[in-house]
C-alpha cells in the first residue's frame, strides 16, 4: 500500500526531471547531519504544503511553521495549529486543554534526504513554546496513512477517540471521500470545495465521481516537558495506547494514500 504523499513526490520528481534544468539535484550533497531545522513563515510553508501535501492546503488556526534546510534549500515543512476540538472541551478531562497542539500538516520535497521528516518533527517539537506538553497528530486511512513517520519518532498510537469513547455515536458508513478527476477529497475538503456533502449534488457536478468509505481518523500523541510531566500526561491516555498499525497490502485503494 503506497501513501498518497509518496505518489506526489514521485510525480514531482518526474516533472522536475523533464524540465529545463533536468535532474538538477543529482550530485548535490544533502547531508542530514548538517541539515538545519528552523522556523519559517506562513508563505514558505504554504508553498511546500500546496505542492506536496495530499490535502493541498494550509490548515485553519496555524500557530507555528518549521522547515528543514539543506544549505539554503528548503527540503520540507511541518505546520502546527490549534487542535480543532480543543475549544469544545473534549480534552478537559485529560487536563490537555491549553497544553495541546496539533501537528496538522507536513511534507518533504522529492529530493530531500530520506530521514528529513523524522529530523524535522523531532527538532521542531523541541522548539515549541514551553506551555505545550502534548503534540497530537491524526492519520487518515482514506489517504493511505498509517503514521509510519510518527512511529519512527516514538509517538504513542491510540486509534480513534471515537472508537475509545462508547458514548460517542458511531457514524460508520456515513463518512466518505470522493475521487474527482484523479484527486481524492475527504469529507471536510469536499464540503469546502462545493459547499455540500450531498451525493446527489456531487454527482450533478461530477457524474464520474467515485465515493470511497472513510473511517474516523486515527491519533498519535507525543509528550513534552520534564520526566514527571511526560509521565503524568501520558498516564491520561495510557488505557487507550495500542500497538502500532501495519500497512495493509490488500487494501482496496492501495495507491491513494498520504503521509506514510
Phi and psi in degrees as a GROMACS rama.xvg file:
@    title "Ramachandran Plot"
@    xaxis  label "Phi"
@    yaxis  label "Psi"
@TYPE xy
-102.729  131.461  UNK-2
-71.2706  146.742  UNK-3
-60.9311  -38.0617  UNK-4
-66.1066  -31.3532  UNK-5
-65.1843  -39.5391  UNK-6
-62.2906  -42.7326  UNK-7
-60.6704  -46.2384  UNK-8
-61.095  -40.7178  UNK-9
-64.3197  -39.7235  UNK-10
-66.832  -40.8611  UNK-11
-65.2431  -36.4673  UNK-12
-63.9981  -42.0779  UNK-13
-63.8727  -43.3308  UNK-14
-63.7923  -44.5008  UNK-15
-65.0784  -40.0787  UNK-16
-63.5631  -28.9559  UNK-17
-85.9886  -2.25331  UNK-18
-79.4573  -177.554  UNK-19
-58.4514  -38.9201  UNK-20
-92.5778  0.0150046  UNK-21
60.4834  -149.637  UNK-22
-81.6561  72.918  UNK-23
-63.1384  -21.7633  UNK-24
-81.7676  -14.3269  UNK-25
-62.5308  134.726  UNK-26
86.8741  -8.84702  UNK-27
-83.3517  149.414  UNK-28
-93.0443  116.217  UNK-29
-116.204  76.4644  UNK-30
-81.4543  117.22  UNK-31
-64.8098  -27.8125  UNK-32
-67.448  -30.8465  UNK-33
-100.452  -1.61503  UNK-34
-63.9915  142.659  UNK-35
-114.971  131.303  UNK-36
-102.768  127.911  UNK-37
-152.358  165.02  UNK-38
-69.2129  141.004  UNK-39
-124.13  164.067  UNK-40
-84.6681  171.074  UNK-41
-57.2407  -44.7379  UNK-42
-68.89  -34.1288  UNK-43
-63.1346  -44.9576  UNK-44
-65.9189  -41.7941  UNK-45
-58.6937  -40.1766  UNK-46
-61.6568  -41.169  UNK-47
-74.6983  -43.6573  UNK-48
-61.8029  -44.1385  UNK-49
-65.7601  -27.644  UNK-50
-91.1152  -31.7484  UNK-51
-119.356  -18.7843  UNK-52
-88.4236  142.761  UNK-53
-65.429  -31.5198  UNK-54
-73.3528  -26.515  UNK-55
70.7377  19.408  UNK-56
-152.708  157.876  UNK-57
-78.5131  152.345  UNK-58
-78.7459  171.546  UNK-59
-81.5741  162.18  UNK-60
56.0555  44.9083  UNK-61
-65.492  135.162  UNK-62
-107.039  -51.1013  UNK-63
-144.947  146.824  UNK-64
-129.44  137.02  UNK-65
-131.733  150.883  UNK-66
-133.01  158.633  UNK-67
-110.736  128.88  UNK-68
-116.269  135.411  UNK-69
-109.954  105.302  UNK-70
57.0739  -119.387  UNK-71
-103.367  12.0553  UNK-72
-95.9399  123.697  UNK-73
-79.7405  116.132  UNK-74
-101.964  -5.89778  UNK-75
171.558  162.306  UNK-76
-141.353  155.967  UNK-77
-128.928  149.122  UNK-78
-126.61  128.214  UNK-79
-108.508  137.506  UNK-80
-140.117  172.766  UNK-81
-65.9697  136.695  UNK-82
-63.4978  125.91  UNK-83
-66.6169  -20.2281  UNK-84
-105.14  6.09481  UNK-85
-62.5915  -40.0092  UNK-86
-69.6814  -11.2994  UNK-87
-88.0347  -2.32056  UNK-88
82.8126  9.60597  UNK-89
-62.2802  -26.0136  UNK-90
-104.985  3.89316  UNK-91
-58.9264  -42.7238  UNK-92
-69.9471  -15.2336  UNK-93
-96.3778  -2.21089  UNK-94
62.1328  35.2775  UNK-95
-100.599  -19.2414  UNK-96
-59.0817  128.16  UNK-97
84.7616  -6.97396  UNK-98
-120.246  1.32388  UNK-99
-109.171  146.276  UNK-100
-138.799  146.519  UNK-101
-100.824  124.285  UNK-102
-81.8303  95.5048  UNK-103
-96.1134  -22.9881  UNK-104
-146.355  153.417  UNK-105
-170.188  140.879  UNK-106
-162.725  147.524  UNK-107
-119.693  149.764  UNK-108
-75.154  165.487  UNK-109
-66.9173  -26.4531  UNK-110
-92.3369  -1.76208  UNK-111
-66.303  153.468  UNK-112
-57.7797  143.863  UNK-113
-56.6772  -25.0101  UNK-114
-98.1279  13.1822  UNK-115
-60.6322  -45.113  UNK-116
-63.3926  -43.9309  UNK-117
-66.659  -39.4488  UNK-118
-67.2664  -40.3738  UNK-119
-62.6011  -44.1507  UNK-120
-68.3425  -49.8726  UNK-121
-63.55  -40.9364  UNK-122
-72.7482  -39.1261  UNK-123
-68.096  -34.3662  UNK-124
-62.8368  -32.5438  UNK-125
-69.557  -20.137  UNK-126
-91.4326  -6.58269  UNK-127
-67.6024  149.7  UNK-128
-55.1798  150.429  UNK-129
-60.7199  -23.2312  UNK-130
-67.6086  -19.97  UNK-131
-85.6048  122.075  UNK-132
-114.118  -14.3288  UNK-133
-131.433  124.705  UNK-134
-108.701  127.745  UNK-135
-121.83  151.627  UNK-136
-144.031  146.49  UNK-137
-113.356  151.914  UNK-138
-127.112  145.954  UNK-139
-116.597  116.628  UNK-140
-62.1509  -28.3584  UNK-141
-59.1103  -30.5827  UNK-142
-93.5187  7.5741  UNK-143
78.0498  17.2702  UNK-144
-88.5436  139.199  UNK-145
-123.804  -7.02925  UNK-146
89.833  32.9453  UNK-147
-53.7162  -42.0016  UNK-148
-67.0358  -35.7268  UNK-149
-71.5199  -34.0513  UNK-150
-63.4813  -41.5647  UNK-151
-65.1919  -26.4024  UNK-152
-96.3774  10.159  UNK-153
67.1713  32.8405  UNK-154
-70.7715  159.894  UNK-155
-93.8446  140.673  UNK-156
-106.343  132.997  UNK-157
-123.532  3.00005  UNK-158
76.0495  -150.249  UNK-159
-99.3125  146.24  UNK-160
-64.8211  -31.372  UNK-161
-62.0776  -43.0634  UNK-162
-67.4964  -31.5464  UNK-163
-82.0908  -10.4491  UNK-164
-116.431  102.894  UNK-165
-66.2602  -14.5278  UNK-166
-84.7821  -8.57064  UNK-167
-88.4458  128.201  UNK-168
-64.3867  128.784  UNK-169
-78.5057  126.39  UNK-170
-107.96  24.9604  UNK-171
-55.4095  133.594  UNK-172
92.7574  -11.9389  UNK-173
-97.801  -26.6216  UNK-174
-90.586  141.616  UNK-175
-150.722  156.628  UNK-176
-103.899  166.627  UNK-177
-132.745  127.559  UNK-178
-93.5924  116.361  UNK-179
-128.036  120.609  UNK-180
51.3262  39.9869  UNK-181
83.1481  -0.895988  UNK-182
-112.542  136.069  UNK-183
-96.8088  125.664  UNK-184
-114.176  134.427  UNK-185
-76.8078  173.122  UNK-186
-60.2926  -40.7993  UNK-187
-69.7261  -38.8571  UNK-188
-66.5702  -40.5333  UNK-189
-68.6312  -33.4806  UNK-190
-65.9209  -39.4709  UNK-191
-67.2159  -32.2624  UNK-192
-72.9387  -44.2708  UNK-193
-125.455  0.473374  UNK-194
83.7371  7.6033  UNK-195
-156.703  159.024  UNK-196
-114.802  6.75331  UNK-197
-67.5566  127.7  UNK-198
-60.5586  -37.0201  UNK-199
-62.1493  -40.9415  UNK-200
-67.7007  -39.1157  UNK-201
-65.2654  -44.8729  UNK-202
-69.0975  -28.0651  UNK-203
-65.9365  -33.4094  UNK-204
-89.5545  -37.3901  UNK-205
-130.55  86.773  UNK-206
-58.6881  -24.8915  UNK-207
-94.3477  9.82388  UNK-208
-60.5361  142.102  UNK-209
-113.643  128.597  UNK-210
-95.713  130.057  UNK-211
-120.208  125.746  UNK-212
-55.3241  138.901  UNK-213
-124.682  122.593  UNK-214
-88.8697  166.433  UNK-215
-61.977  143.346  UNK-216
-67.6392  145.923  UNK-217
-93.2828  150.892  UNK-218
-117.035  145.765  UNK-219
-121.793  150.123  UNK-220
-131.001  145.41  UNK-221
-134.29  141.23  UNK-222
-114.778  136.497  UNK-223
-113.891  170.243  UNK-224
106.598  -165.903  UNK-225
-79.3482  177.265  UNK-226
-58.9653  -42.13  UNK-227
-65.0926  -42.8326  UNK-228
-65.3241  -43.9597  UNK-229
-59.4103  -44.375  UNK-230
-63.7807  -41.9629  UNK-231
-63.8344  -51.1967  UNK-232
-70.8867  -32.5429  UNK-233
-67.9021  -34.2101  UNK-234
-62.4083  -24.6933  UNK-235
-67.2872  -25.6616  UNK-236
-121.39  11.3942  UNK-237
-55.0119  -35.679  UNK-238
-67.6231  -18.7398  UNK-239
-95.5991  -12.3214  UNK-240
-65.1995  132.97  UNK-241
-126.286  163.719  UNK-242
-62.0756  151.536  UNK-243
-61.8567  138.915  UNK-244
-72.3877  154.336  UNK-245
-112.115  155.166  UNK-246
-70.4487  133.352  UNK-247
-95.5717  105.28  UNK-248
-75.0301  -5.16202  UNK-249
-100.498  7.73076  UNK-250
-58.4815  147.728  UNK-251
-67.3056  -31.8295  UNK-252
-119.649  71.7829  UNK-253
-69.8741  -19.2661  UNK-254
-117.348  25.9051  UNK-255
-111.772  17.093  UNK-256
-93.1885  179.835  UNK-257
-133.763  175.291  UNK-258
51.4147  -19.782  UNK-259
